[in-house]
Amino acid sequence: MGAGHLWTRYLPGTVAALGSLALIGIAPEHRKMLSTGFATLLGLVCMEAEYWVAHGFSASEASFFPGAVVVTLAALLAGDRGCLLLGVAGFGFFTYVNLRYGAPYLLDYIMPVLYASLMTRSRRTLNWSGSGILAIGRLEAALLVTVLALMLLRTTTLGKWGWISGKPW
């Protein structure tokens, strides 16, 4: 496998990460939550591109991807609470899938960050905060660090690092 092929593996994740940072970073404060929601949509598109590079567009993805896009757009249209629900649902979904099957793709690690960011931004907009661990951002950060550590452990125990390290998957 040449370096060009390895770069192809990382391109969708890189686009998602940098594109999301740009979307969120350049948005005015009153549009940050909407931009964060669109960043999750960008991540979904890039995730499908990463899967396509890995093994083609499977039949299961043909139904999942349009459904995920519709749910994302509906949540964005629903506003603050819709985005909070999307953040919780997306974070929960990626947590389940990545812990169940391992996380061999770069976007498996980026998507939970985007959904945790959406939860944080939504709670800030809704002014849903508490003290201690329930303060805005603390709960999401604690969940994210825990989930990412468990994902790393699970992917290692399943021996699924081949894709990221350049081996055939």
PEBEL-V618022 format. One record per residue. N is the residue number from 0. RES is the residue in three letters. SS is DSSP state (helix for helix, strand for strand, loop for the rest). Layout:
N & RES & SS
N & RES & SS
//
This chain:
0 & MET & loop
1 & GLY & loop
2 & ALA & helix
3 & GLY & helix
4 & HIS & helix
5 & LEU & helix
6 & TRP & helix
7 & THR & helix
8 & ARG & helix
9 & TYR & helix
10 & LEU & helix
11 & PRO & helix
12 & GLY & helix
13 & THR & helix
14 & VAL & helix
15 & ALA & helix
16 & ALA & helix
17 & LEU & helix
18 & GLY & helix
19 & SER & helix
20 & LEU & helix
21 & ALA & helix
22 & LEU & helix
23 & ILE & helix
24 & GLY & helix
25 & ILE & helix
26 & ALA & loop
27 & PRO & loop
28 & GLU & helix
29 & HIS & helix
30 & ARG & helix
31 & LYS & helix
32 & MET & helix
33 & LEU & helix
34 & SER & helix
35 & THR & helix
36 & GLY & helix
37 & PHE & helix
38 & ALA & helix
39 & THR & helix
40 & LEU & helix
41 & LEU & helix
42 & GLY & helix
43 & LEU & helix
44 & VAL & helix
45 & CYS & helix
46 & MET & helix
47 & GLU & helix
48 & ALA & helix
49 & GLU & helix
50 & TYR & helix
51 & TRP & helix
52 & VAL & helix
53 & ALA & helix
54 & HIS & helix
55 & GLY & loop
56 & PHE & loop
57 & SER & loop
58 & ALA & helix
59 & SER & helix
60 & GLU & helix
61 & ALA & helix
62 & SER & helix
63 & PHE & helix
64 & PHE & helix
65 & PRO & helix
66 & GLY & helix
67 & ALA & helix
68 & VAL & helix
69 & VAL & helix
70 & VAL & helix
71 & THR & helix
72 & LEU & helix
73 & ALA & helix
74 & ALA & helix
75 & LEU & helix
76 & LEU & helix
77 & ALA & helix
78 & GLY & loop
79 & ASP & helix
80 & ARG & helix
81 & GLY & helix
82 & CYS & helix
83 & LEU & helix
84 & LEU & helix
85 & LEU & helix
86 & GLY & helix
87 & VAL & helix
88 & ALA & helix
89 & GLY & helix
90 & PHE & helix
91 & GLY & helix
92 & PHE & helix
93 & PHE & helix
94 & THR & helix
95 & TYR & helix
96 & VAL & helix
97 & ASN & helix
98 & LEU & helix
99 & ARG & helix
100 & TYR & helix
101 & GLY & loop
102 & ALA & loop
103 & PRO & loop
104 & TYR & loop
105 & LEU & loop
106 & LEU & helix
107 & ASP & helix
108 & TYR & helix
109 & ILE & helix
110 & MET & helix
111 & PRO & helix
112 & VAL & helix
113 & LEU & helix
114 & TYR & helix
115 & ALA & helix
116 & SER & helix
117 & LEU & helix
118 & MET & helix
119 & THR & helix
120 & ARG & helix
121 & SER & helix
122 & ARG & helix
123 & ARG & helix
124 & THR & helix
125 & LEU & helix
126 & ASN & loop
127 & TRP & loop
128 & SER & loop
129 & GLY & loop
130 & SER & loop
131 & GLY & helix
132 & ILE & helix
133 & LEU & helix
134 & ALA & loop
135 & ILE & loop
136 & GLY & loop
137 & ARG & helix
138 & LEU & helix
139 & GLU & helix
140 & ALA & helix
141 & ALA & helix
142 & LEU & helix
143 & LEU & helix
144 & VAL & helix
145 & THR & helix
146 & VAL & helix
147 & LEU & helix
148 & ALA & helix
149 & LEU & helix
150 & MET & helix
151 & LEU & helix
152 & LEU & helix
153 & ARG & helix
154 & THR & helix
155 & THR & helix
156 & THR & helix
157 & LEU & helix
158 & GLY & loop
159 & LYS & loop
160 & TRP & loop
161 & GLY & helix
162 & TRP & helix
163 & ILE & helix
164 & SER & helix
165 & GLY & loop
166 & LYS & loop
167 & PRO & loop
168 & TRP & loop
//
